[in-house]
C-alpha cells in the first residue's frame, strides 16, 4: 500500500505542476491588472475550458495533499497508519467537495 500511495502522490504531483503554474500566472496577471473577483468571474463564468481546468486541478489536489498529510501525521504524531488514513480520506473528501463546489460557482452552474 505504501508504495502505491508513494507512486500515486508522485503522479498527482506531475499532473498538478502545470495547473499550479497556470493558476499562479493568472493570480499575478489579475493582481497586476487590478482585477476584482467580480471581473474575474465575469471573464470565466460559463467557460467550459476553465471548468475543465479547475476540475482537473481540484481532482489532482484532492489526491496529492491528503497522501502527503497522511505521511506527516504518521511521522509526527502517535497516530497509527489506519487512523491517519481514515483522517486523510475524510480530508480528501472535504477538499474534493469544497473544490468542486467552487468550480460549480466559477462556471456559473450554481442556482
N, CA, C and O of each residue as an XYZ file, in Angstrom:
444
protein
N       0.827     -1.206      0.000
C       0.000      0.000      0.000
C       0.869      1.267      0.000
O       0.579      2.235     -0.704
N       1.923      1.238      0.792
C       2.773      2.435      0.892
C       3.415      2.777     -0.454
O       3.509      3.950     -0.818
N       3.853      1.761     -1.187
C       4.472      2.013     -2.491
C       3.453      2.560     -3.480
O       3.778      3.414     -4.306
N       2.222      2.068     -3.397
C       1.163      2.563     -4.271
C       0.832      4.018     -3.992
O       0.652      4.813     -4.915
N       0.753      4.365     -2.700
C       0.488      5.760     -2.334
C       1.643      6.669     -2.741
O       1.432      7.797     -3.186
N       2.868      6.162     -2.584
C       4.045      6.925     -2.991
C       3.973      7.244     -4.485
O       4.179      8.384     -4.900
N       3.676      6.216     -5.284
C       3.585      6.408     -6.731
C       2.426      7.334     -7.098
O       2.564      8.194     -7.968
N       1.284      7.155     -6.430
C       0.120      7.996     -6.719
C       0.388      9.453     -6.382
O      -0.041     10.353     -7.104
N       1.102      9.687     -5.277
C       1.412     11.080     -4.935
C       2.353     11.697     -5.960
O       2.194     12.861     -6.327
N       3.325     10.931     -6.421
C       4.254     11.469     -7.420
C       3.547     11.727     -8.746
O       3.806     12.736     -9.401
N       2.665     10.828     -9.143
C       1.901     11.027    -10.379
C       0.978     12.236    -10.274
O       0.851     13.013    -11.221
N       0.333     12.391     -9.118
C      -0.555     13.548     -8.949
C       0.247     14.845     -8.937
O      -0.247     15.879     -9.386
N       1.479     14.804     -8.427
C       2.340     15.995     -8.452
C       2.682     16.382     -9.884
O       2.685     17.562    -10.235
N       2.970     15.381    -10.703
C       3.271     15.663    -12.111
C       2.043     16.240    -12.817
O       2.168     17.132    -13.656
N       0.874     15.736    -12.481
C      -0.360     16.260    -13.083
C      -0.639     17.677    -12.596
O      -1.117     18.517    -13.358
N      -0.341     17.940    -11.329
C      -0.626     19.244    -10.742
C       0.292     20.357    -11.221
O      -0.121     21.515    -11.282
N       1.518     20.025    -11.557
C       2.520     21.050    -11.874
C       2.041     22.079    -12.898
O       2.154     23.276    -12.635
N       1.514     21.667    -14.053
C       1.059     22.702    -14.997
C      -0.121     23.508    -14.475
O      -0.239     24.699    -14.765
N      -1.002     22.862    -13.700
C      -2.143     23.589    -13.138
C      -1.669     24.671    -12.168
O      -2.175     25.793    -12.181
N      -0.699     24.325    -11.333
C      -0.175     25.292    -10.361
C       0.473     26.463    -11.092
O       0.255     27.618    -10.727
N       1.261     26.177    -12.110
C       1.938     27.251    -12.849
C       0.932     28.188    -13.524
O       1.071     29.409    -13.449
N      -0.068     27.622    -14.174
C      -1.091     28.453    -14.827
C      -1.862     29.255    -13.780
O      -2.113     30.446    -13.962
N      -2.235     28.599    -12.690
C      -3.002     29.276    -11.639
C      -2.201     30.441    -11.045
O      -2.744     31.530    -10.859
N      -0.923     30.220    -10.747
C      -0.098     31.301    -10.212
C       0.085     32.421    -11.231
O       0.080     33.598    -10.871
N       0.246     32.058    -12.494
C       0.341     33.078    -13.540
C      -0.920     33.921    -13.624
O      -0.855     35.136    -13.807
N      -2.060     33.272    -13.490
C      -3.329     34.011    -13.509
C      -3.468     34.939    -12.310
O      -3.989     36.047    -12.431
N      -3.003     34.485    -11.161
C      -3.041     35.337     -9.967
C      -2.181     36.574    -10.185
O      -2.602     37.689     -9.878
N      -0.975     36.378    -10.713
C      -0.095     37.526    -10.977
C      -0.718     38.474    -11.997
O      -0.687     39.693    -11.822
N      -1.281     37.911    -13.058
C      -1.934     38.734    -14.082
C      -3.086     39.537    -13.481
O      -3.200     40.739    -13.719
N      -3.932     38.878    -12.710
C      -5.094     39.542    -12.115
C      -4.662     40.638    -11.140
O      -5.274     41.704    -11.083
N      -3.610     40.367    -10.380
C      -3.133     41.370     -9.418
C      -2.551     42.587    -10.130
O      -2.801     43.722     -9.726
N      -1.785     42.356    -11.173
C      -1.179     43.476    -11.901
C      -2.203     44.266    -12.706
O      -2.033     45.465    -12.926
N      -3.258     43.600    -13.144
C      -4.303     44.282    -13.917
C      -5.379     44.860    -13.002
O      -6.377     45.399    -13.481
N      -5.182     44.750    -11.693
C      -6.153     45.240    -10.696
C      -7.554     44.692    -10.938
O      -8.539     45.421    -10.827
N      -7.639     43.420    -11.267
C      -8.943     42.795    -11.492
C      -9.581     42.440    -10.154
O      -8.910     41.946     -9.248
N     -10.856     42.692    -10.040
C     -11.600     42.298     -8.846
C     -12.129     40.877     -9.047
O     -12.086     40.331    -10.150
N     -12.622     40.303     -7.971
C     -13.226     38.970     -8.074
C     -14.380     39.004     -9.070
O     -14.578     38.057     -9.830
N     -15.132     40.083     -9.064
C     -16.248     40.226     -9.996
C     -15.752     40.266    -11.445
O     -16.370     39.671    -12.328
N     -14.649     40.958    -11.691
C     -14.061     40.998    -13.036
C     -13.636     39.606    -13.497
O     -13.882     39.203    -14.634
N     -12.995     38.892    -12.590
C     -12.508     37.549    -12.929
C     -13.674     36.617    -13.222
O     -13.650     35.885    -14.211
N     -14.695     36.638    -12.370
C     -15.858     35.781    -12.594
C     -16.581     36.142    -13.885
O     -17.101     35.260    -14.569
N     -16.620     37.421    -14.225
C     -17.260     37.834    -15.474
C     -16.534     37.236    -16.681
O     -17.158     36.932    -17.698
N     -15.218     37.069    -16.566
C     -14.434     36.507    -17.675
C     -14.494     34.984    -17.736
O     -14.361     34.400    -18.812
N     -14.694     34.341    -16.592
C     -14.608     32.879    -16.546
C     -15.962     32.187    -16.486
O     -16.065     31.008    -16.825
N     -16.985     32.888    -16.068
C     -18.293     32.264    -15.851
C     -18.791     31.581    -17.123
O     -18.862     32.186    -18.193
N     -19.131     30.310    -16.973
C     -19.692     29.554    -18.080
C     -18.679     29.019    -19.079
O     -19.062     28.396    -20.070
N     -17.389     29.252    -18.835
C     -16.358     28.771    -19.762
C     -16.046     27.312    -19.464
O     -15.538     26.988    -18.391
N     -16.352     26.430    -20.415
C     -16.106     25.002    -20.216
C     -14.622     24.697    -20.113
O     -14.235     23.718    -19.476
N     -13.794     25.517    -20.725
C     -12.348     25.330    -20.614
C     -11.862     25.530    -19.187
O     -11.098     24.720    -18.662
N     -12.318     26.636    -18.552
C     -11.916     26.890    -17.165
C     -12.554     25.885    -16.211
O     -11.943     25.495    -15.216
N     -13.769     25.471    -16.509
C     -14.418     24.456    -15.670
C     -13.604     23.161    -15.712
O     -13.358     22.549    -14.673
N     -13.187     22.745    -16.904
C     -12.378     21.525    -17.039
C     -11.023     21.694    -16.355
O     -10.565     20.799    -15.644
N     -10.385     22.843    -16.573
C      -9.084     23.117    -15.967
C      -9.152     22.994    -14.456
O      -8.367     22.264    -13.851
N     -10.095     23.711    -13.844
C     -10.157     23.710    -12.381
C     -10.724     22.409    -11.814
O     -10.417     22.065    -10.672
N     -11.535     21.683    -12.566
C     -11.993     20.370    -12.113
C     -10.813     19.408    -12.019
O     -10.673     18.698    -11.024
N      -9.969     19.379    -13.040
C      -8.789     18.518    -13.011
C      -7.797     18.952    -11.934
O      -7.147     18.113    -11.310
N      -7.682     20.249    -11.718
C      -6.812     20.786    -10.669
C      -7.299     20.304     -9.303
O      -6.510     19.820     -8.492
N      -8.590     20.438     -9.055
C      -9.174     20.007     -7.778
C      -8.993     18.501     -7.582
O      -8.647     18.060     -6.486
N      -9.220     17.720     -8.620
C      -9.049     16.264     -8.512
C      -7.604     15.903     -8.158
O      -7.370     15.067     -7.285
N      -6.648     16.523     -8.825
C      -5.252     16.203     -8.538
C      -4.853     16.651     -7.134
O      -4.108     15.949     -6.451
N      -5.339     17.811     -6.699
C      -5.057     18.277     -5.334
C      -5.675     17.360     -4.287
O      -5.072     17.089     -3.248
N      -6.881     16.888     -4.570
C      -7.588     16.035     -3.624
C      -6.921     14.670     -3.463
O      -7.175     13.966     -2.486
N      -6.088     14.304     -4.397
C      -5.302     13.074     -4.280
C      -3.958     13.371     -3.619
O      -3.546     12.672     -2.693
N      -3.287     14.398     -4.096
C      -1.914     14.694     -3.683
C      -1.799     15.127     -2.212
O      -1.007     14.564     -1.457
N      -2.576     16.106     -1.823
C      -2.426     16.707     -0.490
C      -2.719     15.715      0.638
O      -1.918     15.625      1.569
N      -3.822     14.967      0.603
C      -4.080     14.041      1.712
C      -3.012     12.943      1.864
O      -2.741     12.502      2.980
N      -2.418     12.510      0.770
C      -1.360     11.499      0.879
C      -0.156     12.083      1.620
O       0.425     11.426      2.485
N       0.209     13.297      1.284
C       1.309     13.961      1.988
C       0.975     14.210      3.446
O       1.817     14.009      4.321
N      -0.251     14.647      3.713
C      -0.685     14.878      5.086
C      -0.667     13.581      5.891
O      -0.306     13.584      7.067
N      -1.049     12.489      5.268
C      -1.018     11.174      5.925
C       0.405     10.834      6.368
O       0.625     10.374      7.488
N       1.359     11.065      5.482
C       2.768     10.799      5.830
C       3.220     11.666      7.005
O       3.910     11.187      7.905
N       2.834     12.928      6.996
C       3.199     13.834      8.083
C       2.572     13.370      9.395
O       3.243     13.340     10.427
N       1.291     13.010      9.360
C       0.624     12.545     10.582
C       1.277     11.281     11.142
O       1.426     11.144     12.356
N       1.660     10.375     10.275
C       2.300      9.133     10.732
C       3.675      9.421     11.343
O       4.038      8.838     12.365
N       4.434     10.318     10.717
C       5.778     10.630     11.205
C       5.784     11.488     12.462
O       6.602     11.265     13.355
N       4.892     12.460     12.546
C       4.977     13.467     13.600
C       4.022     13.255     14.772
O       4.153     13.918     15.801
N       3.073     12.349     14.629
C       2.114     12.122     15.722
C       2.169     10.648     16.130
O       2.918      9.854     15.561
N       1.378     10.319     17.103
C       1.298      8.926     17.553
C       0.157      8.185     16.884
O      -0.230      7.103     17.326
N      -0.381      8.761     15.822
C      -1.453      8.079     15.096
C      -0.885      6.878     14.338
O       0.219      6.930     13.795
N      -1.649      5.820     14.317
C      -1.264      4.669     13.510
C      -1.598      4.931     12.046
O      -2.242      5.923     11.706
N      -1.155      4.039     11.208
C      -1.406      4.181      9.764
C      -2.900      4.173      9.449
O      -3.365      4.945      8.611
N      -3.638      3.312     10.113
C      -5.073      3.222      9.832
C      -5.811      4.509     10.224
O      -6.629      5.016      9.457
N      -5.520      5.027     11.408
C      -6.172      6.262     11.862
C      -5.796      7.432     10.958
O      -6.655      8.235     10.594
N      -4.524      7.530     10.597
C      -4.080      8.606      9.706
C      -4.747      8.470      8.337
O      -5.118      9.467      7.718
N      -4.894      7.238      7.876
C      -5.537      7.008      6.578
C      -6.992      7.433      6.595
O      -7.469      8.059      5.648
N      -7.702      7.097      7.668
C      -9.114      7.471      7.774
C      -9.255      8.991      7.840
O     -10.087      9.570      7.141
N      -8.443      9.635      8.679
C      -8.499     11.101      8.776
C      -8.220     11.757      7.430
O      -8.897     12.710      7.045
N      -7.239     11.252      6.730
C      -6.860     11.855      5.448
C      -7.871     11.548      4.350
O      -8.029     12.339      3.419
N      -8.549     10.427      4.443
C      -9.626     10.150      3.494
C     -10.774     11.143      3.687
O     -11.335     11.655      2.718
N     -11.112     11.407      4.943
C     -12.153     12.410      5.235
C     -11.713     13.777      4.718
O     -12.504     14.507      4.121
N     -10.449     14.116      4.951
C      -9.905     15.388      4.475
C      -9.941     15.459      2.946
O     -10.270     16.502      2.380
N      -9.604     14.360      2.283
C      -9.635     14.312      0.814
C     -11.044     14.554      0.297
O     -11.240     15.297     -0.665
N     -12.026     13.925      0.937
C     -13.415     14.114      0.507
C     -13.875     15.548      0.747
O     -14.617     16.105     -0.062
N     -13.440     16.148      1.852
C     -13.778     17.552      2.125
C     -13.151     18.469      1.079
O     -13.810     19.377      0.572
N     -11.875     18.232      0.755
C     -11.207     19.031     -0.289
C     -11.937     18.898     -1.621
O     -12.177     19.886     -2.314
N     -12.281     17.669     -1.963
C     -12.965     17.413     -3.219
C     -14.315     18.124     -3.258
O     -14.653     18.762     -4.255
N     -15.075     18.019     -2.193
C     -16.392     18.657     -2.126
C     -16.271     20.174     -2.243
O     -16.959     20.796     -3.053
N     -15.393     20.768     -1.429
C     -15.254     22.230     -1.451
C     -14.696     22.722     -2.788
O     -15.137     23.743     -3.315
N     -13.727     21.990     -3.328
C     -13.133     22.394     -4.591
C     -14.114     22.326     -5.741
O     -14.188     23.244     -6.559
N     -14.876     21.227     -5.808
C     -15.855     21.096     -6.896
C     -17.001     22.090     -6.729
O     -17.585     22.551     -7.710
N     -17.311     22.410     -5.494
C     -18.329     23.445     -5.240
C     -17.858     24.800     -5.778
O     -18.642     25.556     -6.352
N     -16.583     25.094     -5.589
C     -16.023     26.341     -6.127
C     -16.008     26.321     -7.654
O     -16.248     27.348     -8.288
N     -15.729     25.168     -8.245
C     -15.742     25.044     -9.712
C     -17.145     25.293    -10.245
O     -17.317     25.959    -11.266
N     -18.142     24.761     -9.559
C     -19.540     24.974     -9.971
C     -19.853     26.470     -9.928
O     -20.489     26.998    -10.841
N     -19.410     27.149     -8.875
C     -19.651     28.591     -8.771
C     -18.886     29.344     -9.850
O     -19.405     30.300    -10.427
N     -17.665     28.925    -10.123
C     -16.838     29.555    -11.157
C     -17.510     29.438    -12.522
O     -17.507     30.375    -13.321
N     -18.076     28.283    -12.760
C     -18.710     28.046    -14.047
C     -20.086     28.658    -14.187
O     -20.687     28.624    -15.260
N     -20.587     29.223    -13.086
C     -21.932     29.801    -13.140
C     -23.001     28.736    -13.209
O     -24.106     28.979    -13.693
N     -22.663     27.540    -12.718
C     -23.599     26.428    -12.798
C     -24.473     26.338    -11.556
O     -25.453     25.593    -11.537
N     -24.120     27.101    -10.505
C     -24.910     27.063     -9.273
C     -26.204     27.838     -9.461
O     -26.269     28.814    -10.209
N     -27.210     27.382     -8.775
C     -28.529     28.042     -8.879
C     -28.539     29.337     -8.100
O     -29.556     30.031     -8.069
